[in-house]
Protein backbone atom coordinates (compact mmCIF):
# COMPACT_ATOMS: atom_id res chain seq x y z
CA UNK A 1 0.00 0.00 0.00
CA UNK A 2 1.41 3.41 -1.02
CA UNK A 3 1.79 6.33 1.37
CA UNK A 4 -1.14 7.96 -0.43
CA UNK A 5 -3.36 4.93 0.12
CA UNK A 6 -2.39 4.68 3.78
CA UNK A 7 -3.11 8.36 4.39
CA UNK A 8 -6.37 8.07 2.43
CA UNK A 9 -7.46 5.07 4.49
CA UNK A 10 -6.76 6.99 7.68
CA UNK A 11 -8.75 9.99 6.44
CA UNK A 12 -11.61 7.78 5.21
CA UNK A 13 -11.87 6.23 8.66
CA UNK A 14 -11.73 9.57 10.47
CA UNK A 15 -12.47 12.59 8.27
CA UNK A 16 -10.90 15.31 10.39
CA UNK A 17 -9.13 18.44 9.09
CA UNK A 18 -5.94 17.07 10.64
CA UNK A 19 -6.12 13.83 8.66
CA UNK A 20 -6.94 15.76 5.49
CA UNK A 21 -3.85 17.91 6.13
CA UNK A 22 -1.70 14.79 6.45
CA UNK A 23 -3.15 13.37 3.25
CA UNK A 24 -2.60 16.54 1.25
CA UNK A 25 0.92 16.84 2.67
CA UNK A 26 1.60 13.36 1.30
CA UNK A 27 0.83 14.76 -2.14
CA UNK A 28 3.32 17.63 -1.76
CA UNK A 29 5.85 16.09 -4.24
CA UNK A 30 3.06 15.58 -6.79
CA UNK A 31 1.77 19.12 -6.30
CA UNK A 32 5.27 20.60 -6.60
CA UNK A 33 5.91 18.63 -9.77
CA UNK A 34 2.63 19.65 -11.37
CA UNK A 35 2.84 23.39 -10.61
CA UNK A 36 6.24 23.55 -12.31
CA UNK A 37 4.48 22.62 -15.56
CA UNK A 38 2.29 25.71 -15.54
CA UNK A 39 2.83 29.44 -15.87
CA UNK A 40 2.01 31.78 -13.05
CA UNK A 41 3.24 32.72 -9.55
CA UNK A 42 4.16 29.47 -7.84
CA UNK A 43 2.95 30.31 -4.31
CA UNK A 44 -0.53 31.07 -5.67
CA UNK A 45 -0.49 28.02 -7.92
CA UNK A 46 0.53 25.87 -4.96
CA UNK A 47 -2.28 27.25 -2.82
CA UNK A 48 -4.81 26.58 -5.58
CA UNK A 49 -3.33 23.11 -6.16
CA UNK A 50 -3.93 22.20 -2.53
CA UNK A 51 -7.57 23.21 -2.80
CA UNK A 52 -7.92 21.17 -6.01
CA UNK A 53 -6.24 18.23 -4.28
CA UNK A 54 -8.72 18.41 -1.39
CA UNK A 55 -11.62 18.45 -3.86
CA UNK A 56 -10.09 15.51 -5.75
CA UNK A 57 -9.74 13.51 -2.55
CA UNK A 58 -13.35 14.19 -1.59
CA UNK A 59 -14.63 13.07 -5.00
CA UNK A 60 -12.35 10.05 -5.37
CA UNK A 61 -14.12 6.73 -5.83
CA UNK A 62 -11.83 3.74 -5.21
CA UNK A 63 -14.35 1.47 -6.92
CA UNK A 64 -13.93 3.36 -10.20
CA UNK A 65 -10.57 1.71 -10.80
CA UNK A 66 -8.34 4.79 -11.05
CA UNK A 67 -5.46 5.20 -8.63
CA UNK A 68 -5.76 8.04 -6.14
CA UNK A 69 -2.58 9.74 -7.38
CA UNK A 70 -3.79 9.61 -10.98
CA UNK A 71 -7.13 11.09 -9.95
CA UNK A 72 -5.39 13.93 -8.12
CA UNK A 73 -3.13 14.68 -11.10
CA UNK A 74 -6.16 14.75 -13.41
CA UNK A 75 -7.91 17.20 -11.10
CA UNK A 76 -4.86 19.48 -11.05
CA UNK A 77 -5.13 20.22 -14.77
CA UNK A 78 -7.27 23.36 -14.23
CA UNK A 79 -4.05 24.91 -12.90
CA UNK A 80 -3.12 25.62 -16.51
CA UNK A 81 -6.09 27.94 -17.03
CA UNK A 82 -5.75 29.36 -13.52
CA UNK A 83 -2.05 30.14 -14.05
CA UNK A 84 -2.72 31.97 -17.30
CA UNK A 85 -5.40 34.05 -15.62
CA UNK A 86 -3.03 34.90 -12.77
CA UNK A 87 -0.34 35.87 -15.23
CA UNK A 88 -2.70 38.40 -16.78
CA UNK A 89 -3.50 40.13 -13.50
CA UNK A 90 -0.61 39.33 -11.18
CA UNK A 91 2.16 41.82 -10.68
CA UNK A 92 3.04 43.11 -7.21
CA UNK A 93 3.27 46.69 -8.43
CA UNK A 94 0.19 46.63 -10.66
CA UNK A 95 -1.90 44.75 -8.10
CA UNK A 96 -0.86 47.16 -5.36
CA UNK A 97 -1.81 50.20 -7.47
CA UNK A 98 -5.13 48.74 -8.50
CA UNK A 99 -5.92 47.60 -4.96
CA UNK A 100 -5.12 51.08 -3.65
CA UNK A 101 -7.41 52.64 -6.26
CA UNK A 102 -10.18 50.21 -5.36
CA UNK A 103 -9.77 50.97 -1.67
CA UNK A 104 -9.91 54.73 -2.30
CA UNK A 105 -13.12 54.36 -4.27
CA UNK A 106 -14.55 52.13 -1.57
CA UNK A 107 -13.89 54.79 1.06
CA UNK A 108 -15.47 57.44 -1.15
CA UNK A 109 -18.50 55.19 -1.60
CA UNK A 110 -18.80 54.69 2.17
CA UNK A 111 -18.61 58.45 2.72
CA UNK A 112 -21.30 59.01 0.10
CA UNK A 113 -23.71 56.18 0.88
CA UNK A 114 -22.87 55.20 4.45
CA UNK A 115 -22.14 51.55 3.64
CA UNK A 116 -19.58 49.35 1.94
CA UNK A 117 -20.10 48.83 -1.79
CA UNK A 118 -20.55 45.39 -3.28
CA UNK A 119 -17.94 44.06 -5.69
CA UNK A 120 -20.41 44.69 -8.51
CA UNK A 121 -20.76 48.35 -7.50
CA UNK A 122 -16.99 48.74 -7.24
CA UNK A 123 -16.60 47.08 -10.62
CA UNK A 124 -18.94 49.64 -12.20
CA UNK A 125 -17.02 52.49 -10.57
CA UNK A 126 -13.61 51.13 -11.58
CA UNK A 127 -14.49 49.95 -15.09
CA UNK A 128 -13.62 46.36 -14.17
CA UNK A 129 -15.59 43.16 -13.87
CA UNK A 130 -16.61 42.07 -10.37
CA UNK A 131 -14.43 39.02 -10.89
CA UNK A 132 -11.42 41.24 -11.66
CA UNK A 133 -12.05 43.31 -8.52
CA UNK A 134 -12.00 40.14 -6.42
CA UNK A 135 -8.85 38.92 -8.17
CA UNK A 136 -7.00 42.20 -7.65
CA UNK A 137 -7.86 42.11 -3.97
CA UNK A 138 -6.58 38.55 -3.71
CA UNK A 139 -3.40 39.28 -5.64
CA UNK A 140 -2.64 42.28 -3.47
CA UNK A 141 -2.96 40.37 -0.21
CA UNK A 142 0.51 39.43 1.06
CA UNK A 143 1.35 35.93 2.21
CA UNK A 144 -0.48 35.13 5.41
CA UNK A 145 1.64 35.89 8.45
CA UNK A 146 1.71 33.40 11.29
CA UNK A 147 0.05 35.89 13.59
CA UNK A 148 -2.78 36.86 11.24
CA UNK A 149 -5.36 34.81 13.07
CA UNK A 150 -3.68 34.87 16.46
CA UNK A 151 -5.58 37.98 17.61
CA UNK A 152 -8.92 37.38 19.20
CA UNK A 153 -11.33 39.27 21.38
CA UNK A 154 -11.46 38.64 25.09
CA UNK A 155 -14.72 38.60 27.00
CA UNK A 156 -14.56 42.34 27.63
CA UNK A 157 -13.85 43.13 24.00
CA UNK A 158 -10.11 43.67 24.27
CA UNK A 159 -7.67 42.02 21.93
CA UNK A 160 -5.51 39.21 23.24
CA UNK A 161 -3.19 36.65 21.76
CA UNK A 162 -4.02 33.07 20.98
CA UNK A 163 -1.42 30.27 21.15
CA UNK A 164 1.38 31.02 18.72
CA UNK A 165 1.77 29.29 15.40
CA UNK A 166 5.33 28.06 15.17
CA UNK A 167 5.56 27.05 11.50
CA UNK A 168 4.59 30.11 9.40
CA UNK A 169 5.20 28.40 6.07
CA UNK A 170 2.37 25.98 6.78
CA UNK A 171 -0.11 28.56 7.97
CA UNK A 172 -1.88 29.34 4.64
CA UNK A 173 -2.75 25.69 4.03
CA UNK A 174 -3.66 25.12 7.68
CA UNK A 175 -6.00 28.10 7.49
CA UNK A 176 -7.64 26.73 4.34
CA UNK A 177 -8.00 23.25 5.84
CA UNK A 178 -9.53 24.70 8.99
CA UNK A 179 -11.77 27.01 6.96
CA UNK A 180 -13.23 24.14 4.95
CA UNK A 181 -14.27 22.40 8.18
CA UNK A 182 -16.24 25.38 9.50
CA UNK A 183 -19.97 25.97 9.19
CA UNK A 184 -21.17 28.99 7.20
CA UNK A 185 -21.48 31.22 10.26
CA UNK A 186 -17.93 30.57 11.42
CA UNK A 187 -16.64 31.00 7.87
CA UNK A 188 -18.16 34.48 7.88
CA UNK A 189 -16.48 35.27 11.21
CA UNK A 190 -13.17 33.94 9.88
CA UNK A 191 -13.38 36.04 6.71
CA UNK A 192 -14.27 39.26 8.52
CA UNK A 193 -11.59 38.86 11.19
CA UNK A 194 -8.81 37.99 8.73
CA UNK A 195 -9.84 39.93 5.63
CA UNK A 196 -9.44 36.76 3.55
CA UNK A 197 -11.61 35.41 0.72
CA UNK A 198 -12.27 38.88 -0.66
CA UNK A 199 -13.62 40.32 2.58
CA UNK A 200 -12.60 43.54 4.30
CA UNK A 201 -10.87 42.94 7.63
CA UNK A 202 -13.04 44.27 10.45
CA UNK A 203 -12.54 44.97 14.15
CA UNK A 204 -13.86 42.18 16.31
CA UNK A 205 -16.53 44.39 17.86
CA UNK A 206 -17.85 45.18 14.37
CA UNK A 207 -17.88 41.46 13.54
CA UNK A 208 -19.91 40.81 16.67
CA UNK A 209 -22.35 43.55 15.68
CA UNK A 210 -22.78 42.21 12.15
CA UNK A 211 -23.25 38.65 13.37
CA UNK A 212 -25.72 39.74 16.05
CA UNK A 213 -23.76 38.15 18.87
CA UNK A 214 -21.64 39.34 21.81
CA UNK A 215 -17.94 40.13 21.63
CA UNK A 216 -17.45 37.22 24.01
CA UNK A 217 -19.02 34.85 21.49
CA UNK A 218 -16.71 36.12 18.75
CA UNK A 219 -13.79 35.70 21.15
CA UNK A 220 -14.69 32.07 21.73
CA UNK A 221 -15.12 31.35 18.03
CA UNK A 222 -11.86 33.06 17.08
CA UNK A 223 -9.98 31.22 19.82
CA UNK A 224 -11.45 27.91 18.68
CA UNK A 225 -10.48 28.53 15.05
CA UNK A 226 -7.01 29.74 16.01
CA UNK A 227 -6.44 26.61 18.09
CA UNK A 228 -7.59 24.45 15.19
CA UNK A 229 -5.17 26.16 12.80
CA UNK A 230 -2.34 25.77 15.29
CA UNK A 231 -3.15 22.09 15.74
CA UNK A 232 -3.19 21.44 12.00
CA UNK A 233 0.14 23.22 11.56
CA UNK A 234 1.80 21.29 14.34
CA UNK A 235 0.41 17.94 13.21
CA UNK A 236 0.83 18.49 9.47
C-alpha positions, 0 to 999 in steps of 0.5 A: 500500500502506497503512502497515499493509500495509507493516508487516504485510508486513515482519512476515510476512517476519520475525516478530520481536518488534521487527517486531510492535512496529512493526506494533502501533505503526502501529495506535496511532491506531486503538487510541486511537480505539477505546478512547475508545468504551468505558468504563473506565480508558484505560491498562488499556484501551490495554494490553488493546487492544494484546494484542487487536491482536497476536492479531488480527494473528496470526489475520489471513488476507489471502486472506479478503478483509477489510482488516487494519485492519478485522480489527483493529477487529473484534477490538477489540470485546471491549474493551466487555465488558472495560471494563465489568468493569474499571469494576466493580473498578477504583478506586485506593483500593478496589483498594489496600485489597482488595490489602492485605487479600489480601496480609495473608491470604496472609502469614497463610496462609504462616505457618500452612501454610508455603507460598503459597496458590493464588488459589482458596484466597485466594478462599475465604478472602476471599469472592471468586472466584479471578478477582476475586482475580487482577483485584484484584492486577492493578488494584493494580499501578502502571504499570510503571516503566522500571527494573522489569526492569532488575535482574538477578542477577550470577554470584555472586547479587548484584543488578546493573543491566541497560542502562537503558530510556530511554523509560518510556512504551513499557515496558509494551508492550515488556514484553508483546511480549517476554513473548509471544516467550518460551518457557514457562520464561522466562515463568515467570522473567519473572513471578517476577522482575517480579511481573507476570501475577498472580505474587508478585515473588520474589528472584532466588535464590528464582527460581533455587531454584524453577526448579532452576537456578543464580543465574548461569542466572537472571542470564543469562536476566534480562539477555537479557530485559532487553536484548530489552525495551530493544531493542523500546523503542528500535526501536518 
